[in-house]
Amino acid sequence: MDVTSKNLVVEKAKTSRIEQIDFDHLPFGANFTDHMFVCDYKNGQWETPKIIPYQPLMMEPSASVFHYGQAVFEGMKAYKDDEGGIWLFRPDENFRRINRSGERLAMPAFPEEYFFEGLKKLLLLDQEWIKPGIGNSLYIRPFVIASQPAIIASPSQEFKFIIICSPAQSYYGGEVRVKIAEKFSRAADGGFGYTKAAGNYAGQFYPTNLAKEEGFQQVVWTDANTHEYIEEAGTMNIFIRLGDKLITCPTSDRILDGVTRKSVIALAEDRGIEVEVRPIKVVELLEGMKDGSLKEMFGSGTAAVINPILGFGYKGERYELPKVENSYAATIKKQLMDIQYNRAEDKFGWRYRVK
Amino acid sequence: MDVTSKNLVVEKAKTSRIEQIDFDHLPFGANFTDHMFVCDYKNGQWETPKIIPYQPLMMEPSASVFHYGQAVFEGMKAYKDDEGGIWLFRPDENFRRINRSGERLAMPAFPEEYFFEGLKKLLLLDQEWIKPGIGNSLYIRPFVIASQPAIIASPSQEFKFIIICSPAQSYYGGEVRVKIAEKFSRAADGGFGYTKAAGNYAGQFYPTNLAKEEGFQQVVWTDANTHEYIEEAGTMNIFIRLGDKLITCPTSDRILDGVTRKSVIALAEDRGIEVEVRPIKVVELLEGMKDGSLKEMFGSGTAAVINPILGFGYKGERYELPKVENSYAATIKKQLMDIQYNRAEDKFGWRYRVK
């Protein structure tokens, strides 16, 4: 059955694949719901958006995205509360950011009304895929790819804005130890490290593989110029707790302006925790290990929410963080998830009701 | 008809599209020959390579390349001499480089024998698309894309190695003036600027668009740290001529090790031109304009071969290079193209006969 609204054409899937999914053992990002949202940009404008059954894309081999990486994405989650209500968390932030990312990559802005109408309709169609219970969510992946069939190294004139959804449990198994980057870098001053551009990710895989061989799960990137300052972990912003202060580095053109990051800052301040947003020297971590003032490290990101970092490696040495009572990571994570799952007061107005 | 050799399956196109092509008015990279080479990587190995009729790819929306930019490419050209001989130029360099690029992006190396057998067969099948005459060529685009259908931010376990070919005249219309980057950057120390990774290109589009609005065609990137040194132009390495010296900056982890670049150095030295490979300060360009010692600037790259740069812009000022007699750019370009088109002695052994 086809449903057409002013801004949206809907073609429903004939059957659902939901019965094939083992919701208790979900690999991250490998299963997708029955529908997807697609909107094409051609001749200088976004065409009518569509929701269609989840299906492969037919792409010309010359499509710019394959050659020049003109692609950006977002990560969001939908949560179901115990009454069946469906919620998003600060989706306006993700919407604005995908357009900010796109602007830096010479891609056209996507209309807000298309985004929200499409996203809401998609979530309602596939709402059975959102399971209640803390930790369960539907990971939402909006992305834009350059589809013009031409291998000239200049901005594409054609794009596809797509949203796909994948049922998720928590992103990380659990224990995360990180390697502090000493040689490799993620982003340049004057570059596009602050965007969720596809090209910011593949370059991290090889250094991360090397770190994994040494027993770490992630790399914490440092500034490309001196490697003296920590920046972010590629899929997470980084926080440290020195004494009772929570510290994170400022965003810049190298560092993603994370939605979870800014939510953590707001929640911490609201609890009366002193938060410093300032550059963090690697040497502060080492000194903090020595004098015992480094009490916690954690990463923040949509997929991981808050991920405690148990230890780090730097210049051949390994450092193991102490077990801490009254963990900021645990406290703030619980509060954040309680807001996301509609179990706590939402004094900042972050929740967005889909249903 | 299907032709199968040990390492290659060939499915010929039933009809050719060549009659639809206006070879006198070729936009760059928009028309493709009748066949393409495809080899899939799955379960830890490259499967049997295939040549098939040029056709769209079926890609899952979750394919890693769309999300994380795990993609690398090469640019090569095939030339036809006046006797119908078909030649490549230093293809071993491109082959090695695509694997070097891939290694930095955590992609598996492609076997040399698959590459050359597939490439030669593809060129023989589509040889009518290669037109003789200086300036005409078949642009060859090998590329590798991550195809695993999973949006977890880690290296793909599935890839496609593809070669497509596009008939080409010269890449640039003619006049190129460049803007020297003052704020934006292309690559970080410790990053992957030296690779032909897709992610190195899209980030250049927006700053290049801004430069175009000011009347420039390209951006010459400078070091991200100080913006005091010129690096490369994104699709070209940069040479300057100061007095009678030819100077280009050293390759690094930020700068592509261009095949045309190293060929220009060899040809220049062989002609007795003094070549310096050393960092070039922007201020040297300004001083060279003032005292008249800056006689030439040009870019080198497979698509453009050698592209004279007529002027540059920096900090709001515009500089117009003098007309020069005995241009190095023109002399070396002619010699290089004479070698490529089998019109001159090939003392370095750069030509590779396909037929």
Interface residues (C-beta under 8 A of the other chain):
Chain A: P27 F28 G29 A30 F32 M36 Y54 Q55 P56 L57 M58 M59 E60 P61 S62 V65 F66 H67 Y68 G69 Q70 A71 F73 E103 R104 L105 A106 Y139 R141 F143 I145 A146 P149 A150 I151 I152 A153 S154 P155 I162 I164 S166 A181 K183 F184 S185 R186 A187 A188 D189 G190 G191 F192 A197 A198 G199 N200 Y201 A202 G203 Q204 F205 Y206 T208 N209 A224 N225 H227 G234 T235
Chain B: P27 F28 G29 A30 F32 M36 Y54 Q55 P56 L57 M58 M59 E60 P61 S62 V65 F66 H67 Y68 G69 Q70 A71 F73 E103 R104 L105 A106 Y139 R141 F143 I145 A146 P149 A150 I151 I152 A153 S154 P155 I162 I164 S166 A181 K183 F184 S185 R186 A187 A188 D189 G190 G191 F192 A197 A198 G199 N200 Y201 A202 G203 Q204 F205 Y206 T208 N209 A224 N225 H227 G234 T235 A303
